[in-house]
Amino acid sequence: MKIRTVSPTAIKECARLNALMEKKGIGCVLNPLPRIIFAPTDSNGRLGYFDADGNIIVLSENFLKETDTYNLDATFLHELSHAVDYGQRGFSQHDARFREICSALGVPDGFEKSKARMQNEQKDKVRCKVKKLIRLSESPFENESMEALKAAQRLMSKYSLKEECNNENEERMYSCQMDAKSRFFFYEKVFASIIIKLSGALILREKRGKNIALTAYGSIEQVQFAYETYLFLKKALKDAYDKEKQTEKNLDYYSFAAGLASMLYEKIKKCEEQSAARALAISYRDNRRIFEHIFTSSKITGRRTRAMFQSREAYEKGEIASKGINIPQREAHTYIRKIEDKREK
């Protein structure tokens, strides 16, 4: 699971780095080119890494807070070198060959990600101090207010920090690709509807090359929950189908899946708490609004999907099998409070 940071700055920086990659002529070496995403820093505090399985260069979202692009570009070129090295040798490690590629792509001499990470951590501490000074600058005492504001400006200038107010007000959300294939069936679309009701996340089917990606948009907690719930539903369906198939060898999978998914959706609607349903509906609308604000050129469109069943008997067996499935749900009261707190800010 890769959670991606989505914001106007992230989109702008991805476009700039893609242009830089094209300028380096990487298309002659790699086809297809690696995808670039910004993501929340992992538990190791990494600034970036190359995911060979997904052909993705992942960069820390902390870079989006900076005006100085030196460390961002150097980290990106370092990970791009890994991509080129992997494409040529089938593996990549920090040896002489890798250093040659780094040099050819323009990674600055002496650049070390560990030092860049330490600088990044120091900047995070400075940001916290700047926020405190900005709050202090709102003091009713004029001298104290002016001194706090000057101190904040000096720190921001020294460490090349963006204006905190602009950074705080920028619309930002997170996304996670739950699945990707050439076609999604009726039962998978019903699963998406179930996840929307349970999480308040925005679930979209998006074109990704030859495939269609099923993607969740929302807060970090929402997209994590959406991804985990989707995996749970897929596994629960497989287990239920395998169990039923032991007694009926010719059971139609897609009819069974449609019956199971449809009944699960009705069960969720019937059992949902009114207050939780309202809060999650508000969250879904907020996520949709933020998405449309960030992706101003995109329009969310949808098509009605009719369920086509080859076997009514298999569909009904799926409905019966759904009774034994209890979908994990989040603590409603905690979730409502988080949504209300977000709206008050």
Secondary structure, DSSP 4 states (H G I P E B T S, - for coil): --EEEESHHHHHHHHHHHHHHHHTTGGGT-SSPPEEEEE---TT--SEEEETTTTEEEEEGGGGGBS--HHHHHHHHHHHHHHHHHHHHS---SSHHHHHHHHHHTPPTT--HHHHHHHHHHHHHHHHHHHHHHHHTT-SSHHHHHHHHHHHHHHHHHTTBPPHHHHHHS--EEEEEEEEES---HHHHHHHHHHHHHH--EEEEEEETTEEEEEEEE-HHHHHHHHHHHHHHHHHHHHHHHHHHTT-TT--HHHHHHHHHHHHHHHHHHH--HHHHHHHHHHHHHHHHHHHHHSTT------------S-HHHHHHHHHHGGG-------HHHHHHHHHHHHH-
